[in-house]
Amino acid sequence: MAQAIISDGLGITHPYCGVAHCTEPLENVKRDCFCPGHQYRLNVCAIEGCEQDVSIGYLTCEDAVHRALEQKRQFRNKANFQL
């Protein structure tokens, strides 16, 4: 016997901490990106391997290369879908 499943392409998984291999649950699954033990990561540059503090209003540090990557990501997220 076979059953068909129709999906919108979104997977339903357990929300987890944004730090690789962390198994701690999130305090609030609708609001948090990191478990309570990794909340400090909200103030660390989003570029992997960089441990500098973020600039106010940004997800990256003041490094020009990191800032350019963040601006490129923001630009791509605002682009209209094109056929």
N, C-alpha and C positions, 0 to 999 in steps of 0.2 A: 504494500500500500504506500502511496506517495501523497504528500500534501504540498500544495503550492503556497508560497508566502509572497505577498506583495509588500515592498518596502519603498520608502522615499529616499533610501540611500544613507540614512543616518543610523548609526549603530547605537544601541542602548547599552551603555557600560556603566560600571560603578565609577563615580567621580574619584579621582585620585590626585595626589600632590604633584605639582609641576616639576619636582626634583626626581630625576631618573632613579628607579628602583626603590623609591620610598613607599612603604606600605601603610603609613599612618593615614587614618581617615581625615577628611576635611571637617573642620568645625561647622561650617555652613556651606552646603553644596551649591547653593545658588549664588553665593557671594565670593567665596574664597578660591584662590588658585593654588595656595600652598597650605600644608598642614600647620598646626600651631607651632611645631618645632622649626619650620622653615619660613615663617612669616617675614623674617628679616630679608629674605630674597626679594621682597617688593622694592627695596631700596638699593638693589645691586643691578648693575648694567645687564640688559637683556641679551647681550652678545655672549655666546658660550665661551667660557674661558676667561672672561673679563670680570674682575672683582671690584671695579671702581664703583663709587656711589653714583646714582643717577642724578641728572640735573632736574630741577623743578619743572614739571610739565612734560617731561620726556621719559622714555623707557630705557634710554641709553645714557652713558657718561658723556663728557665733553669732547671725547676723541672724535675728530672730524670724519674718520672712516665709519665709525659706529653711528654717528648722527646721520650720515648719508644713507646708510642701510635702513635706518628707521624711517627717514623721509621717503625713500623709495617704496617701502612697504605701505606707508600711509597713502601715497599716490596711487599705488596699485589697488588698494582697497576702495578708493573713491572713483575709479574708472567705471564708465558705463559698460555694460556687456555689449560686445560687438560680434556680429555674425561673420 
